[in-house]
Amino acid sequence: MALLLGSLCILSLLSIAVAYCPMGFAILGSKCYYVSKNAVTWQEAERICRSKDSQMLVFNDDQERMLVRNYLKTLAIPLQCWYSGVWTAINELDKKEFLVHPLNTSIPYPIWAPGQPDKPEQQCVSTCELTTDGMIYHDYECDAKYSVVCQTDSIYRVGPPKNSMQMAGQLCFQLNNFFYCTMMQQSCQGGNC
């Protein structure tokens, strides 16, 4: 019976779909986010995200907007419009309208601040908090300096990651610099274990 229960536990562990993020990213909903508190220009932010095989922040819906806002607040990222915020992938560089870089697609969730966009010299977009209702989009000059949030899709796998191992009766695997282990049951027959 112990062998059957132990086997069922291992099988259930191996059949669980787990979401993973690249090192340094945090999972929120179905995406992974990397945050840098360093204030940089839009072009520098874009380079940072590209170097991490990700893209700059863009909200797809209100749920994602609130998840990211709450996460940024836990990290004490300043979000007050006109003084601080986070760069987004939205710009109108070499274009006649604001689009999501680099694919030049339309903005999936256009949450502009009242009166925005408003100035032709402001071709890049930051997200910031105008009220306690949440983050909105606001156009700024691209050489302004704001924090960076990069995003990428999480990777779903069934079972533990490839770097899992068995040790001392446990199945262990590493995830985000932590090792997770589960006890493996052994069958004892006639007192021999």
C-alpha positions in Angstrom: 0.0 0.0 0.0 2.8 2.4 0.9 4.5 1.7 -2.5 1.2 2.4 -4.3 0.7 5.7 -2.4 4.3 6.8 -3.0 4.0 6.0 -6.7 0.8 8.0 -6.9 2.5 10.9 -5.2 5.4 10.8 -7.7 3.0 10.5 -10.7 0.9 13.4 -9.5 4.0 15.5 -9.1 5.2 14.6 -12.6 1.9 15.4 -14.2 1.5 18.9 -12.8 1.9 21.7 -15.3 4.2 24.3 -13.8 4.9 27.8 -15.1 8.5 29.0 -15.2 10.2 32.3 -15.9 13.7 33.3 -16.9 16.1 34.0 -14.1 15.5 37.4 -12.6 11.9 37.6 -13.7 8.8 37.2 -11.5 5.6 35.4 -12.6 2.4 37.4 -12.5 -0.7 35.8 -14.1 0.5 34.1 -17.2 3.5 36.4 -17.9 7.0 36.9 -16.5 8.2 40.4 -15.6 11.6 41.9 -15.0 11.8 45.2 -13.2 14.8 47.6 -13.0 14.5 50.6 -10.7 17.2 52.4 -12.7 15.8 55.4 -14.6 16.8 55.2 -18.2 15.7 56.6 -21.6 13.2 54.8 -23.8 15.9 53.5 -26.1 18.0 52.2 -23.2 14.9 50.5 -21.7 14.3 48.9 -25.1 17.9 47.6 -25.2 17.6 46.2 -21.7 14.5 44.2 -22.5 15.9 43.0 -25.9 19.0 41.8 -24.1 16.7 39.7 -21.8 14.8 38.2 -24.8 11.7 40.1 -23.8 9.8 43.2 -24.7 8.9 46.3 -22.9 5.7 46.5 -20.9 2.3 46.7 -22.6 -1.0 45.9 -20.9 -3.5 43.5 -22.5 -6.3 44.0 -20.0 -7.3 45.6 -16.7 -6.4 42.4 -14.7 -2.8 42.6 -16.0 -2.7 46.3 -15.3 -3.7 45.8 -11.7 -1.4 42.8 -11.2 1.6 44.8 -12.4 0.6 48.0 -10.5 0.4 46.0 -7.2 3.7 44.3 -7.9 5.5 47.5 -8.7 4.1 49.0 -5.4 5.6 46.1 -3.4 8.9 47.0 -5.0 8.5 50.7 -4.1 8.7 51.7 -7.8 7.6 55.4 -8.0 4.6 55.7 -10.3 3.5 59.4 -10.0 2.7 60.9 -13.4 5.0 63.7 -14.6 7.7 62.8 -12.1 8.1 59.0 -12.4 6.7 55.9 -14.1 7.7 53.0 -16.2 8.4 52.9 -20.0 6.1 50.9 -22.2 6.7 49.4 -25.7 4.4 52.1 -27.2 5.8 54.8 -29.3 5.3 56.8 -32.5 8.9 56.9 -33.6 9.0 56.8 -37.5 5.2 56.5 -37.5 2.2 58.7 -37.6 0.4 56.9 -34.8 1.2 55.3 -31.5 1.9 51.6 -31.9 3.4 48.7 -29.9 7.1 48.3 -30.7 8.7 46.3 -32.3 5.8 44.7 -34.2 4.0 48.0 -34.9 0.7 46.5 -33.8 -2.2 48.5 -32.3 -2.4 49.1 -28.6 -4.4 46.1 -27.1 -5.7 48.1 -24.1 -5.6 51.8 -24.7 -5.8 53.4 -21.3 -4.6 56.9 -22.1 -4.7 59.7 -19.4 -7.3 62.4 -20.2 -6.0 64.6 -23.1 -3.3 62.1 -24.1 -1.4 61.8 -26.3 -1.0 65.6 -26.6 2.4 66.8 -28.0 4.1 65.9 -31.2 7.6 66.0 -29.6 6.5 63.4 -27.1 6.8 60.2 -29.1 7.4 57.6 -26.3 4.9 56.3 -23.7 5.3 55.7 -20.0 2.7 54.2 -17.7 2.1 56.0 -14.4 -0.5 56.5 -11.8 -2.6 59.6 -12.2 -5.2 58.6 -9.6 -5.6 55.7 -7.3 -7.7 54.0 -10.0 -4.6 52.5 -11.6 -1.9 53.1 -14.1 -2.6 54.9 -17.4 -0.5 55.7 -20.5 1.1 59.2 -20.9 3.3 60.4 -23.8 6.7 61.8 -23.0 9.9 62.8 -24.8 12.0 59.7 -25.4 15.0 61.0 -23.6 13.2 61.4 -20.3 14.3 58.8 -17.7 11.9 56.2 -16.2 12.1 52.7 -14.7 12.0 49.6 -16.9 9.6 46.7 -16.9 10.3 43.9 -19.4 7.7 41.1 -20.0 7.7 37.7 -21.7 5.4 34.8 -21.7 5.9 32.1 -19.0 6.9 28.6 -20.1 4.6 25.8 -19.0 6.1 22.3 -18.5 4.5 19.1 -17.3 6.4 17.8 -14.3 9.6 19.0 -12.7 12.2 20.9 -14.8 15.0 19.1 -16.6 17.5 19.9 -13.8 15.5 17.8 -11.3 17.3 15.0 -9.5 16.7 12.3 -6.9 18.6 12.5 -3.7 18.2 10.9 -0.3 14.7 9.7 -1.1 13.5 13.0 -2.5 12.7 14.3 -5.9 14.3 17.8 -6.1 14.4 20.6 -8.7 15.6 24.1 -8.8 13.3 27.1 -9.6 14.2 30.8 -9.3 17.4 30.1 -7.2 15.4 27.8 -4.8 15.4 24.1 -4.5 12.1 22.3 -4.1 11.9 18.8 -2.9 9.2 16.2 -2.3 9.6 13.0 -0.3 9.6 9.8 -2.3 8.1 6.8 -0.5 10.0 3.6 -0.5 8.5 0.2 -0.2 9.8 -1.9 2.7 9.2 -5.6 2.4 10.2 -8.0 5.2 11.9 -5.2 7.0 14.4 -4.5 4.2 14.4 -0.9 3.0 
